[in-house]
Amino acid sequence: MNETLLTVVGNVATTPVYRELPTGPVARFRLAVTPRRFDAVQNAWVDGHTNFFTVWARGTLGSNVQGSVSIGEPVIVQGRLKVRDEERGGQHWTSADIQATAVGHDLSRGTSAFRRGIRRASADTEEAQQAHQEQQAERAQQARDEPSFEIEPEPVG
């Protein structure tokens, strides 16, 4: 199946809406994309037509979008383009959606501080962490039980 993959640079136009669904978390927001070009005749930068996309982020990406993205922020979105045609209230609507695979701040227009997300540990991982903590506690106890030798500083003078 041929899908239209794209990368879009724009500004967040709406507050991300976050929902916990039976299939997992999902966040959506509108993205405004306005091309700019330099007009030599006017000797100025001019804005082109603004396109709006609805960005859908699912799973961990959706959770992270909800906690990281706000209105007006410049972002880069990568994903699959889905164009929808529908009838609502007797009117024909066409919308362009992006099923996001990646969303990030546009660092050419500002700075961002990355924080790694918290992974949900499986039972095996929890057991391994518990065993590791027990080993560390045992080593610490052994270190306390061993005699320590302190070196007294030599007098200066």
C-alpha positions in Angstrom: 0.0 0.0 0.0 1.4 3.4 -0.9 0.9 6.0 1.8 1.7 9.7 1.6 4.4 10.4 4.2 5.2 14.0 4.9 7.0 16.3 7.2 5.3 19.6 8.0 6.6 22.6 9.9 4.1 25.0 11.4 2.6 26.4 14.6 0.2 24.7 17.1 -3.2 26.4 16.5 -5.3 24.7 19.2 -4.7 23.3 22.6 -4.1 19.5 22.4 -7.1 17.5 23.3 -6.1 14.3 25.2 -8.3 11.2 25.6 -7.8 7.8 27.2 -9.5 5.3 24.9 -9.9 1.5 25.1 -7.3 1.3 22.3 -4.9 3.6 24.2 -4.2 7.3 24.7 -4.7 9.7 21.8 -4.1 13.5 21.4 -5.1 15.8 18.6 -4.4 19.4 17.8 -4.7 21.7 14.8 -1.5 22.7 13.0 -1.2 26.0 11.0 1.3 25.9 8.2 2.0 29.2 6.4 4.7 29.3 3.7 6.8 32.5 3.7 8.8 33.8 0.8 10.8 36.9 0.0 9.2 39.2 -2.5 12.0 41.1 -4.3 9.5 43.6 -5.8 8.2 44.6 -2.3 11.6 43.9 -0.8 9.8 42.2 2.1 8.8 38.8 3.4 5.2 37.8 2.5 3.0 35.1 3.9 1.3 32.6 1.6 -2.0 30.8 2.1 -2.3 29.1 5.6 -3.2 25.4 5.5 -4.6 23.7 8.6 -4.0 20.1 9.5 -5.5 18.0 12.3 -2.7 16.1 13.9 -3.5 12.8 15.6 -0.9 11.3 18.0 -1.6 7.9 19.5 0.0 5.9 22.3 3.0 7.2 24.1 3.4 9.9 21.4 -0.1 11.2 22.3 0.7 11.3 26.0 3.9 13.1 25.4 2.3 15.6 23.0 -0.3 16.4 25.6 2.4 17.2 28.2 4.8 19.1 25.8 2.9 21.1 23.2 1.0 24.4 23.6 -0.8 26.9 21.4 1.6 29.0 19.3 4.6 26.8 19.6 6.6 26.0 16.4 6.6 22.3 15.8 7.7 19.7 13.2 5.3 16.9 12.5 6.1 13.7 10.6 3.4 11.2 9.7 0.9 9.8 7.2 -1.5 12.1 5.4 -5.2 11.1 5.4 -7.7 13.3 3.4 -11.3 12.9 4.6 -14.4 13.8 2.7 -17.7 13.9 4.6 -21.2 15.3 4.7 -22.2 17.2 7.8 -25.5 19.1 8.1 -26.0 19.0 4.4 -22.6 20.5 3.7 -19.6 18.8 2.1 -16.4 19.0 4.2 -12.9 18.0 3.2 -10.2 17.8 5.9 -6.5 16.9 5.9 -5.4 14.8 8.9 -1.9 13.7 9.8 -1.5 10.4 11.7 1.7 11.5 13.5 4.7 9.2 13.9 6.9 12.0 15.4 6.2 15.5 16.8 8.9 17.9 18.0 9.7 21.5 18.7 11.3 23.5 15.8 14.7 24.3 17.3 15.5 26.8 14.6 12.9 29.1 16.2 13.6 28.5 19.9 14.9 26.1 22.6 13.4 23.1 24.2 14.3 20.9 27.3 13.9 17.2 26.7 12.8 14.9 29.5 12.8 11.2 28.9 9.4 9.6 29.5 8.8 7.1 32.3 8.6 3.5 31.0 6.0 1.2 32.4 8.0 -1.7 33.9 7.0 -5.3 33.3 7.0 -7.9 36.1 10.3 -9.3 34.9 11.9 -5.8 35.0 10.5 -5.1 38.4 12.0 -8.4 39.7 15.4 -7.5 38.2 15.3 -4.1 39.8 14.3 -5.6 43.2 17.2 -8.0 43.0 19.6 -5.2 42.1 18.4 -3.1 45.0 18.9 -6.0 47.4 22.5 -6.5 46.1 23.2 -2.9 46.6 21.8 -3.0 50.2 23.9 -6.1 51.0 27.1 -4.4 49.7 26.4 -1.3 51.7 25.9 -3.4 54.8 29.2 -5.2 54.2 31.0 -1.9 53.8 29.6 -0.7 57.1 30.7 -3.9 58.8 34.3 -3.8 57.6 36.9 -1.9 59.7 37.7 1.4 58.3 41.0 3.1 58.4 41.2 6.8 58.6 44.3 8.7 57.7 45.0 11.6 59.9 46.3 14.7 58.2 49.9 15.6 58.7 50.5 18.8 60.6 51.4 21.8 58.5 54.4 23.8 59.5 
